[in-house]
Structures are given as structure tokens and as C-alpha cells.
Amino acid sequence: MDIIKLLFDLTRDTAIVSIILAVVLVYSAKNLAGKKWLLASVIITSVMIVAFPIIHLISQYLDNTREVYQWYQVFHVLSLFGTACFELFLFIIWSNSRMKIDVKDLLFSFNGRIPRSVFWILASIIFPLNAVMCDVLYTLAVDGLPKLIVLIISICWLILGTWISLAIYAKRWHDCSKSGWMTLILFIPVIGAFWFLGYLGFARGTQGSNTYGDNPLEIKSN
């Protein structure tokens, strides 16, 4: 039996059960936090279930290994986006009992503060997504979509990813009573990267309020 088909069958059955449970959860829990992200994950996963057999069928008629790889890369991106949406849903559930979180402000605003735990959770979602997207765009640029389309997608993704990353970094610096401009330390070779990761990842935030706002871990308790 085709190993890819076997893996898909196992993944499909698990995904279908997960989708059913997620839909029941969404409609039974009226005040469910992060409901939109869970629904987004369900929709993307459903598209994957429909798309994979089509991609697999098309690949049987393609002699070019590169083209087959490109089709599976598309499936991989869908899978990662669905996983990222579900991780954001879990993140909101987790944070709901600890702090007040607005995902839109969290990802796009340069104001406010976030603790170390939020920094690591977001990093575990965003960094893998960026890595896969870079790989996919490289594959498409080598042999696939017209270079202009790949260039436009790359620029849009670069702007979006950079903005979100800088917003997260700024809020983590703010939590330590430092300016978001401290991110520029990354331009210092080697030492800057170690200092950046060590400080943002492990330094305890300022207790109580500071220039950049209230302690996000204390807002909920108040």
C-alpha cells in the first residue's frame, strides 16, 4: 500500500473526529474563548481533507518530481496554518485565566506588555510558520509560479511577519521596562542574538506598573 495514502487515511480519520468534536464544542459552549480561531482551524482542516486526495491524484500524472513536491508543499502550508489557528485557540484558553488578551492587539500593536510565557508560546507558533513559508516560496521561485507573483507573495509575507515579530519583541521589552528599540541589538553580530534571546526569553518582567502599562499578569487578578 502507498505509504502516503496510508498516512493520509490515518490523518483523515483523526482530523474528522477532531472536527466533529470541535464543532460540537463551538455550538455547545456559547461563551467559549477563542471560538473564531477554533472555527478557522476546523475550516482549514476540512479543506485539507478535501484537497489532499486531489493533490495525491494529480501527483500520479506528474513526471516532474519538483512539481509533485510543490503540490505537497501547498498541503504542508495548509496543515501548518490550521495547526497555528488551533494553537492560538489553545493559547487564548490558557491565557484567559491568567491575563486579559486581545489577539489583534497582541500581534499588531506595539503598545503594552507581554510576559515570558506569552513570548515563548508565540515564538513556537510563528517561527515554524515562517520557516515553512520561506521553503515554499523558494520552491515556487525555482520552478513554478511566475517570478513576479512569487515576489509579491514574498514581500507581503515579509512585511506581515516582520511587523508581527517586531510588535511581539517590543511588548516583551516593555515588560522589562525597556524601549522596543532595543530590538536593534540584533544587528550586533553573535553577541546581539544571544543577548536578545536571553533577555526576552528569560528576564522577569517588571513587578507592577511601569512606563509602558500595567503588569499583564496582574490585570486579570484585579
Contacts in CASP RR format, 6 or more apart in sequence:
PFRMAT RR
TARGET T0000
AUTHOR 0000-0000-0000
METHOD contacts of the structure
MODEL  1
MDIIKLLFDLTRDTAIVSIILAVVLVYSAKNLAGKKWLLASVIITSVMIV
AFPIIHLISQYLDNTREVYQWYQVFHVLSLFGTACFELFLFIIWSNSRMK
IDVKDLLFSFNGRIPRSVFWILASIIFPLNAVMCDVLYTLAVDGLPKLIV
LIISICWLILGTWISLAIYAKRWHDCSKSGWMTLILFIPVIGAFWFLGYL
GFARGTQGSNTYGDNPLEIKSN
4 56 0 8 1.000
5 56 0 8 1.000
8 52 0 8 1.000
8 53 0 8 1.000
8 56 0 8 1.000
12 49 0 8 1.000
12 52 0 8 1.000
15 45 0 8 1.000
15 48 0 8 1.000
15 49 0 8 1.000
16 49 0 8 1.000
18 45 0 8 1.000
19 42 0 8 1.000
19 45 0 8 1.000
19 46 0 8 1.000
22 38 0 8 1.000
22 39 0 8 1.000
22 41 0 8 1.000
22 42 0 8 1.000
23 42 0 8 1.000
25 32 0 8 1.000
25 38 0 8 1.000
26 32 0 8 1.000
26 35 0 8 1.000
26 38 0 8 1.000
26 39 0 8 1.000
26 42 0 8 1.000
29 35 0 8 1.000
32 38 0 8 1.000
33 92 0 8 1.000
33 93 0 8 1.000
33 96 0 8 1.000
34 88 0 8 1.000
34 89 0 8 1.000
34 92 0 8 1.000
34 93 0 8 1.000
34 103 0 8 1.000
35 89 0 8 1.000
37 85 0 8 1.000
37 86 0 8 1.000
37 88 0 8 1.000
37 89 0 8 1.000
37 92 0 8 1.000
37 103 0 8 1.000
38 85 0 8 1.000
38 86 0 8 1.000
38 89 0 8 1.000
40 82 0 8 1.000
40 85 0 8 1.000
41 82 0 8 1.000
41 83 0 8 1.000
41 85 0 8 1.000
41 86 0 8 1.000
41 89 0 8 1.000
44 78 0 8 1.000
44 81 0 8 1.000
44 82 0 8 1.000
44 85 0 8 1.000
45 82 0 8 1.000
47 78 0 8 1.000
48 75 0 8 1.000
48 78 0 8 1.000
48 79 0 8 1.000
48 82 0 8 1.000
51 74 0 8 1.000
51 75 0 8 1.000
51 78 0 8 1.000
52 75 0 8 1.000
55 71 0 8 1.000
55 72 0 8 1.000
55 74 0 8 1.000
55 75 0 8 1.000
58 71 0 8 1.000
59 68 0 8 1.000
59 71 0 8 1.000
59 72 0 8 1.000
62 68 0 8 1.000
62 71 0 8 1.000
64 143 0 8 1.000
66 139 0 8 1.000
66 142 0 8 1.000
66 143 0 8 1.000
67 143 0 8 1.000
67 144 0 8 1.000
69 139 0 8 1.000
70 139 0 8 1.000
70 140 0 8 1.000
70 143 0 8 1.000
70 144 0 8 1.000
73 135 0 8 1.000
73 136 0 8 1.000
73 139 0 8 1.000
73 140 0 8 1.000
74 136 0 8 1.000
76 132 0 8 1.000
76 136 0 8 1.000
77 132 0 8 1.000
77 133 0 8 1.000
77 136 0 8 1.000
80 128 0 8 1.000
80 129 0 8 1.000
80 132 0 8 1.000
81 129 0 8 1.000
84 125 0 8 1.000
84 126 0 8 1.000
84 129 0 8 1.000
87 121 0 8 1.000
87 124 0 8 1.000
87 125 0 8 1.000
88 103 0 8 1.000
88 125 0 8 1.000
91 101 0 8 1.000
91 118 0 8 1.000
91 121 0 8 1.000
91 122 0 8 1.000
91 125 0 8 1.000
92 101 0 8 1.000
92 103 0 8 1.000
94 121 0 8 1.000
95 101 0 8 1.000
95 118 0 8 1.000
97 220 0 8 1.000
98 217 0 8 1.000
98 220 0 8 1.000
99 115 0 8 1.000
99 118 0 8 1.000
99 216 0 8 1.000
99 217 0 8 1.000
99 219 0 8 1.000
99 220 0 8 1.000
100 216 0 8 1.000
100 219 0 8 1.000
100 220 0 8 1.000
101 118 0 8 1.000
105 111 0 8 1.000
106 114 0 8 1.000
106 118 0 8 1.000
106 122 0 8 1.000
106 167 0 8 1.000
106 168 0 8 1.000
106 171 0 8 1.000
107 164 0 8 1.000
107 167 0 8 1.000
107 168 0 8 1.000
108 163 0 8 1.000
108 164 0 8 1.000
108 167 0 8 1.000
109 167 0 8 1.000
109 171 0 8 1.000
110 166 0 8 1.000
110 167 0 8 1.000
110 170 0 8 1.000
110 171 0 8 1.000
110 180 0 8 1.000
111 171 0 8 1.000
111 174 0 8 1.000
111 212 0 8 1.000
112 171 0 8 1.000
112 174 0 8 1.000
112 212 0 8 1.000
112 213 0 8 1.000
112 216 0 8 1.000
113 171 0 8 1.000
113 172 0 8 1.000
113 174 0 8 1.000
113 175 0 8 1.000
113 205 0 8 1.000
113 210 0 8 1.000
113 212 0 8 1.000
113 213 0 8 1.000
113 214 0 8 1.000
113 215 0 8 1.000
113 216 0 8 1.000
114 122 0 8 1.000
114 168 0 8 1.000
114 171 0 8 1.000
114 172 0 8 1.000
114 175 0 8 1.000
114 216 0 8 1.000
115 175 0 8 1.000
115 205 0 8 1.000
115 216 0 8 1.000
115 217 0 8 1.000
116 172 0 8 1.000
116 200 0 8 1.000
116 201 0 8 1.000
116 202 0 8 1.000
116 203 0 8 1.000
116 204 0 8 1.000
116 205 0 8 1.000
118 216 0 8 1.000
119 168 0 8 1.000
119 172 0 8 1.000
119 200 0 8 1.000
119 201 0 8 1.000
120 201 0 8 1.000
122 168 0 8 1.000
123 168 0 8 1.000
126 161 0 8 1.000
126 164 0 8 1.000
126 165 0 8 1.000
126 168 0 8 1.000
130 161 0 8 1.000
133 157 0 8 1.000
137 150 0 8 1.000
137 153 0 8 1.000
137 154 0 8 1.000
137 157 0 8 1.000
140 150 0 8 1.000
140 153 0 8 1.000
141 147 0 8 1.000
141 150 0 8 1.000
141 154 0 8 1.000
166 183 0 8 1.000
169 180 0 8 1.000
169 183 0 8 1.000
169 200 0 8 1.000
170 180 0 8 1.000
170 183 0 8 1.000
172 200 0 8 1.000
172 201 0 8 1.000
173 179 0 8 1.000
173 180 0 8 1.000
173 182 0 8 1.000
173 183 0 8 1.000
173 200 0 8 1.000
174 180 0 8 1.000
174 210 0 8 1.000
174 211 0 8 1.000
174 212 0 8 1.000
174 213 0 8 1.000
175 205 0 8 1.000
175 206 0 8 1.000
175 212 0 8 1.000
175 215 0 8 1.000
175 216 0 8 1.000
176 199 0 8 1.000
176 200 0 8 1.000
176 203 0 8 1.000
176 204 0 8 1.000
176 205 0 8 1.000
176 206 0 8 1.000
177 205 0 8 1.000
177 206 0 8 1.000
177 210 0 8 1.000
177 211 0 8 1.000
177 212 0 8 1.000
183 196 0 8 1.000
185 192 0 8 1.000
185 195 0 8 1.000
185 196 0 8 1.000
186 192 0 8 1.000
186 193 0 8 1.000
186 196 0 8 1.000
188 195 0 8 1.000
205 215 0 8 1.000
206 215 0 8 1.000
207 215 0 8 1.000
208 214 0 8 1.000
208 215 0 8 1.000
208 218 0 8 1.000
209 215 0 8 1.000
END
